[in-house]
């Protein structure tokens, strides 16, 4: 019912697309890195209007729908005019985890919203990969045991990027679901965005910081966006967490060794790009 309501609202709002805003801020991802929580926190700010739904996916899998469709997700321009007159400037944003990962997204975004501020949430890539795996298991998208799924990734994803380039409507489900290691190659993903956007428009945020100190982390984000500091009534984790507080058992040593080897080089590259803060502990899964 909720999806039907969103589709109906989009059809209605497209009629006024020419009078609607484009986002001031894009939350790029990554997946399983706290984007749902940040979307909720920012979306409740009195100076912020979020997109009609969280994952718009326009610069990835919905690009063929056109700019009017995208604009229909955002508020009317008159709403900002009224806010400005009242001395309460308004910001609008969206959050799509696939933007960080999809190589088509940076150039597409820059062509439409070159002044947008970008927020990338990053999580220890080994822990992120394991979290994605268990998320897929919960949704019945993953039949293989964890280590087998990690080892099968290269074969599963073979040719997927080429299919994306050839067909803009291709949904690329293997790429979206089984990119456990590929989604953790943050440095090359960020470099694609920094190739078209200046570094001053990009803020990298650690998932671990958002969880451990949400007040300080949200304040940093609000300063970057350019809105007054504000705190939500509670900092609840809006991502799925299994009952009992733990989503899954500790991965095996074989899983740890596999991921540590896969991410050693990419993590070193990320430290060169963002600094020592992003040197994750190689034993984090133990």
Secondary structure, 3 states (H helix, E strand, C coil): CHHHHHHHHHHHHHHHHHHECCCCEEEEECCCCCHHHHHHHHHCCCCEEECCCCCCCCCCCCHHHCHHHHHCCCCEHHHHHHHHHCCCCCEEEEECCHHHHCCCHHHHHHHHCCCCEEEEEECCHHHHHHHHHHHHHHCCCCCCCHHHHHHHHHHHHCCHHHHHHHCCCCCCHHHHHCCCCHHHCHHHHHHHHHCCCCHHHEEEEEHHHHHHCHHHHHHHHHHHHCCCCCCCCCCCCCCCCCCCCCCCCCCCHHHHHHHHHHHHHHHHHHHHHHCHHHCCCCCCCC
